[in-house]
């Protein structure tokens, strides 16, 4: 997978294969260029969790600059290449070697992505909602040591193409791949819904922008009923109070607060899942960021018309 004297990114296929050469029973895979130290009993806790759960790998919360960084549970079917597993994960050596043995394409940016997709085909990963380690960012300006790996910017088009190739191969491996030529139309007229469309806004601490985002959605002119579902992920900066006033003023605004959930942070994906599965969600669900505005009063109308005319499951537009 490349010559040893070449520089490779931290997340490359080459790096994953080198890690698999370890003789240890449990392997730590670093996902970021930073120093980490296990907190009291953190290493043993991670090992026990991996062993008792039978998981493909284990990840956990961590401490950064004195604050606990909360992650979210992985869910079956998750394909996001930027899903946040923290800064390190732990995997059994036997599982790592097995997965690596099938990695026959070399990626410079998508090595870890390819590996974790392979690992999760047989067994799910386990999230440990405890801060098991503390990180310290590496300062390349200090000159005290060299970066071991060259970063590959995940936003680069080249990196994204690698991610797409890895995802496509994974979908084919699990027999979930649908070729573009085999596009399936969806009968969007089926089922009964409270409204035709729901604008979903995940939010946390956006008191300066949330009112404008909601007002932008409310100003849409349509020939169908719609509502705005705002999922407030434990805001503590005044956002919740603003949403309360908006909800009281206009019955189309539906606010769902996540404070009753057993885990403290669910992220945008978790907010989205709550909204689309709520009793308020309409036939079509359209996401709007908490700091974005609709560019025209007929934008929502056009999106829904696109859904209807093409019988598609998803509409992607430019912004």
N, C-alpha and C positions, 0 to 999 in steps of 0.2 A: 504493500500500500504506500509506496513512496520510500525514498532513501532516508536513512536516519539522520544524515547531516543537513537535510532540508528543514526549513522552518515550516511548521504547520500550525493551523489555528487550534485553539483549545478545544473546539467542538468538531474537529475533523475526523474522518474515518480512520486516518492514520493514528491519531491520538487514542481513539477508542480501542484499536487493536493493540497498541502498546500497553494500555492499562490492563488488557486481558492477559498479558504475559506474566502478571504478578502471580506469585505462589501463595499469596494470602487467601484465606477462606472468604473474606469479605473485602470488597473493593470500594473505595470512595472515588466517585467521579466528580471532579470540580467543574462547575458550569460557568464560572466567572473568574477573572483574574484578580483574586483577592486572597489575603491570608485569612485563615479561619482557625479557631481554637474551640474545642468542645467544652461546653459548660459542665458543671459537676454532674457526673454520671451520664453525660450526654452520649458519649460513644457507646457505652454499654446499653443505654436505653434504645438507641437506634438499632443495635445488633439484635436485641431481644424482640423489638417490634418486627424486624424483618423475619426472624426465625419463627415467631409465634403466628404471624399473619400469613406466612407462605406467599408473600407478595413478590412481584417481579423486582421491585426496588422500593426503598423507603425515602421519603423526604419530610422535612419538618420546618416549623417556624424557626426564626433566628433573630439575633440581636445585632442591630446596626446603629452605631453612634448612640448607644444607650437606650434605643427604642426597639420594642418587639415588632418584627415584621411578620404580619399574619398572612398565611397563604390560604388556599381553598382546596377542598377535596377534589381529586380527579374523578371524572365520571366516564363510564364506558362510552366509547365512541368519540372521545375528545381527540381532535386532530390538530388543534392550533399549534403551530410550530413555536409560538412564543408563550405557551402555557408556563406559568411561573412555578417551577419546582424549587425555587430558592437558589442557593449558591453551591450546594453539594447534594448528591444523592448517594445512597449505599445500595450495592447490589451483591448477590452471591457470586463468587468467582465462577462456579459451574454454569450459572445462568448467563453470565457475561460471555464466557467462552463459547457457549452454544450459539448465542445470538450473533456474535462477531464472526463465527465460522460461515455464516450465510451472507455476510456483507461483501458482495462481489462487485460493487460499484464504489469508486472512491469519491468522496465529497470533501470539500475544504470547509464548508460552513454547515452542512447538514448531516455530519457524522453522528452527532448526539441525537438529532431528530430521528434519523434512520434507526439508530440503536433502540431508542425508547419505544418506537412503533413496533419493532420486532419483539422487544421484551413484553409489551402489553398484549400481544396476540394470544399468549397462553395464560397469563396471569395479570391481574390488575396491580398497580402500585398502591402503596398505603401512605396516607398522610398522617403524620404525628403532630397534633396541634399543640406542641410545646416548643419553646425556644431551646433547641439542643446544642446550638453553637453560636459563637460570636464572630463577626467578620471585621476585618480591618482592610480598607482599600489600599491596594498597592500604589505607591507613588512613583511613576517611572522617572520623575524629575530628580528623585533623590540620588540616583546613581549608585545606590548601595547594592543593587542586584539587577540583572537583566530580566526583561519579560521573557518567560519561558516560551510563550507562544505568541504569534502575531494574530491580532484580532481580525476577524472578517465581519464587516458591518452587515448585520442581518437585513438592513434596509436596502442594500445594494441589489440591483436587478439580477446580477449573477448569482447571488446567494438565494434569492427568491426562486430562481429557476431550479436550483438544486433542491430546495424544499418541495417544489411542485413535483419533481421527478420522484423524490422519496415517498411523497404522499400517494402518488399514482401507483407506484409499485406496491405499496402497502394495501391500497384498496383492491388491487388485483389479487394480492395474496389471500385476502380474506373474502374474496368473491363479492365485493361490494362496489366494484367499479362499473359505472355506466358510461358507455361511449357517447360522445356528443351526437353521433349519428343515430343513437337509439333514444333520443329525447322523448320523454313521456309527458303528455299533457295531463294536467290536473283539472278535474271537474270542480271549479271553484264555486259552483252554485249549490253544492251539497251542504247539508247541516244548517242548524239554527244558531244564531249568535246574537248577543245583546246589541251590537252595532256592526256596521259594515267594516269599519277600520279603527284600529287603535294606534295612536302615536305613543310609543314607549320611550320614556326618558329615565335612564339610570342616573342617579345623582348621589354625590357625597361632597358636602362642603363647597357649594357653588352659590353662595348667597348673592354674589355680584351679578350672576348671569342667569340663574334659574328662572326668575320671573319673566325675563325677555324671551327665553326659550319656550316657556309655557304659553305666553301671550302670542308668540309667533304661530304656534300650533292652533291656538283657539281662533286665530284670525283667518284660518283657511276657509275658502268658500267651496262647498261640495254639493252634489245632488244626493248625498247619502248621509246618514247619521254616523258620527265618529266620536271618540272620546280620547282623553290623554291620560295614560297610566304612568305615574311617576313613582319609581321605586326608590325610596329614600334610605340609603345604606348608612344609617346611624350618623347623620350629620350633626355637628355640634357647634356650627358657626352662625346659626340664625336661618339656615336654609329651611329647616323643618317648620319654623314659624311662618315663613313666607308661603310655603306650600299649604299650610293650614288655612291661611287667608284666601288663597286662590281657590282652594277646594270648596270653601264656604260660599264664595262668590259665584262660582259656575259649576253646576252639577256634572258637567262633562269631565271635570278634573277628578281623577281617582288616585289617591295617594296611598301607597302601601309602604309601611315602615318595617324594616328588617330587625328591629330591636328584639323581637321575640324569638329569633332563631338561636339555636344552641351554639353556633360558632360566630365569632365576631365580625368576620370580613368575608364577603362573598364575591366581590368584584363585579365588573360589568356583565360578564356571562351569567353569573348567579342571579343578578337583578333581572336580566332578560328572561331567564327560565321562570322566575317567579311571576313575571308579568304575563307571559304567554300562557301560563297554566292557571291564571286567575279567572275568577268568574266574570271579570270585566272585559276580557280580551275579545276583540271582534274577529271577523272573518279574515281580515288581513292585518298583519302587525308590521309597523314601520318604525324603525328606531331613529330617534333624534338625540344627539348629544346634548348634555346640559349646558353647553356654552355655544350652541349653534342656533341659527335662525333659518326659517324657510325663506327662500329668495323671492318667492312670488305667492300670491294669494290662491293660486290654482295648482300649486305643486302637489299637494296631497291628492287632488282629483286626478292629475296626470299619472301618478304612481299607481293608483287603484285601477285606472283604465288600462294601464299596461298589464297588470295582473289579469284582469278580465279578458283582454283581447288575446293574450298569448297562452292563457291557462298554465302559467308558470308557477313554480314554487318559490322563486326568489327574483327580486328585481334589484339590479345594481346600477346606480347612476353616478355621474360625476358630480363634484361639488367644488 
